[in-house]
């Protein structure tokens, strides 16, 4: 199975990279861009055939290692 995890800073947490991208886009002529948030995507293959069990396993990985639950939120997709 292929797992994809998308991780973003929680609302209210200052996203310095997002602000830098937003300022650069404004400087390049796109002034209508607002609220830019930069995140990261992690993809990997996972053994197993049970989608529900795989999703639970990936969520456990996020809680223990992949995401900082204090300042980040995540979304898991398993195919």
Steps between C-alpha positions, in 0.01 A plus 500: 500500500612856438466748786506878469523729801449876463622708795427868560543746784181547702301819446639776718858369486722745311607349168822685419551312172143573396547871568823502296328328206206739525729805496692361202180435306385856570837628379466299179164653418240283674366736770176305545671204668425478875540264794779288344580191708796274424486136603667175417394176341639160595427196281599140554398143427352293779455123523149369559164467331262641763447870425352584841789336685751676274338840567512436874866399475591814302313720750703338779818580305388862473424524871833348600743638240382667181302796640541727800146488640555816704535725193412282199200322359505219245285320244552133410408330172552130435447349154 
